[in-house]
Amino acid sequence: MNLARLRRLALGVALAASIGPGLIGTARALELRGSTYFTSPPWKVDLVSYYTTIWQPFAKYYFTISLDADAGAALGGLTIQQTRGVDNRFPFAVERTEAFLGRPRQRGQRLPVQAEFDAAARQFSLTFPEPIPPGSTFTVVLRPWNNPSFSDTYMFQVTAYPAGPNPSPAPVGFGTLRIYDPDWR
């Protein structure tokens, strides 16, 4: 089944479920053949860091994503994987990973998040014990011990997973982080 047909089918099923008795205004996960899907997946990630020079300690990388009100499912998890950048060994303080509603410098309610990091794959796996509802804008904060040791453009691929059984991954996009040499002039 091609992707366009699957999306039309998913949208039709979601629409039918939303107008059923007692379901109006309720966020329900779309399940097809035992898997959970977004009907309108998130499609953009913004990555911001206020510390952008090499070796800078205590940096924070803010990944912000908006879920469409018609997402069809709450967000249950994310993966964030470094896919580009000359330094692929800089360490993270995984236990200090956090999430909140809102954007950087417009912090809202704190969100519970569980994080794991596979250093060999350079991939974070994030789980939200209380799934994030459709219509929310939220930010995940990753904390390296220090910025990479080489200036370069670092890219992080983000994938979203709906809450529900057998979640079908939805690619969100790439966050781009530019790390610079210090200006000693």
N, C-alpha and C positions, 0 to 999 in steps of 0.2 A: 504494500500500500504506500503510495507516495505521500510526502510530507504535507502537501496542500490538502489532499483528501483527508488525511488524518486530522488536520486542524479543523476542517469543516465539520467532520464527524464529531470531534471533541466539542466544538462550539455548539452544535445542535444538541448534543447530550446535555451539556451544561445549561443551555437555555431551557430545555424541557424540564430538567430537574429544578431549575429556579422558579418555575411557575407552578410547580406541583403544590398540592395543599399543604399548608403549614411551613413551606420552605422559602417563602418570599423574604429576601433580605438576609438569608442565612448563607454563610460561606461554607461550601461543601467541596470536598476534594473530588476531582474527576477521576474515576477509575474505569479503565478499559482493559479487558483481558487480564485482570489481576495486577495491573500496574497503575500508579497514580501519576497524573499529568497536570501541568498548568494549562489552562485554556488561553491565557494571555501571559506568557512568561516574561520575567524581567529581561530587558535587552541592553541595559547600559550600566556601567560601573564608573564611578568617579574615584580617582585615587589622588589624595592630597598628603603631602608631608611638609612640615614647616622647617625641617632640618634637611638640607640637601647637599651638604659637602661631605667628602670622603671622611671616613673614620669618626664622624660626629657621634658622640655617645647619646644614649637615651632617646633616639628618634622614635617617632610614632608614624605608622602608615595607616591612614584613614581610608577605608574602602566604603563608599556610600552607594546604596542600591535602593531604588523605589519599586515597590510591588504595585502593579495596577490594581485598582479596585475590582476589576473583573478577572483577576488572576485565576480564579477557579479553584485555588488551593492555597493554604497557608504555606510559608516557607519552613522547611524542616532542617535544612542544612546547606552548606556551601563547601566547595573546594576552591582553594586559591593556590595556584602553582606558578612559581617563577619559571618563565620560559625563555627569557633573554636577559643578558647581563654578564659581563666578563667575570665578576666575582660570584661564585656559586657556593661559597663556604661561610659567609657571614652568618653568625648564630642569632637565634631568636629566643626571647624569654617567653616561651609558650604559655607558661602558667599565668602570665600577665595579660593574655589576650582578653579583650572585652568587647562588648557590643551595647549599643543604646539606640533608642528611637531618635531620629533627627539627623542633623549634619554636624560636621566639626564646627566648633564654636557656637553651636545652637543645640547643645546636648539636651536630650529629653530623658525619659525613663530608661533606667538600666535594664538590659535584657540578659537573662541567663544564657551562657554559651559554654560549650565544652570544646576544647581544642586539642588536636594532635598534630604533630609535625613529623613528616618523613624527610629527614635531612638528605638522604640519597636522591629522592625524587624532587626535593625542594617543594613539597606540597603540604599545605595545611588542610586538614579535614575538620570542619566546624559543624557542630550539632546544636540545635536550639531545643532544649527540653520543653519549652513552652513555645510552640511554633508561632512565627511572626505572621499576623493576619494580613490579608489583601488590603491594599490602600495605605500601607505603611511605608515610610521612608526610614531606613535604618543605616547605621554605620558600624562596621567592625574595625577594631583597632589592633593591628599587629605591632609588636615591639621588638625590633632587633636590639641586641646589646649595643651595637654601633652600626652606622651605615657601612655599606661596602667599602673596601679598601681601594677600589679603582673607579674613576669616573666613567660613566657610561649611561646608556638608556636601558633601564631595567623594566621588563614587562612581566605582568602577572595575569594569568588566565583565570577567570572566575566562572564557576559553574554552579547553578542553583538546583536544589532538590526540593520538590514539594513534600509536605508532610503527608504521610500515608504509606500503605504497603507498597513495596517494590517501586520506589520513586524513580521516575524517568528523568534523567539529567537534562537541564536546559542551559546551553551556553549563554552567558550574560555578556561577555566581551573581555577586553583586556584593559587593565589599569597600567598606565605608563608613569614611571618614576625616573626623573633625570637626576643623577648624582654628579656633582661638579667638583673640580679641584678647587682648593681655597684661593682666593684672590689676595696675594701677599703684597700688593702694591701699596 
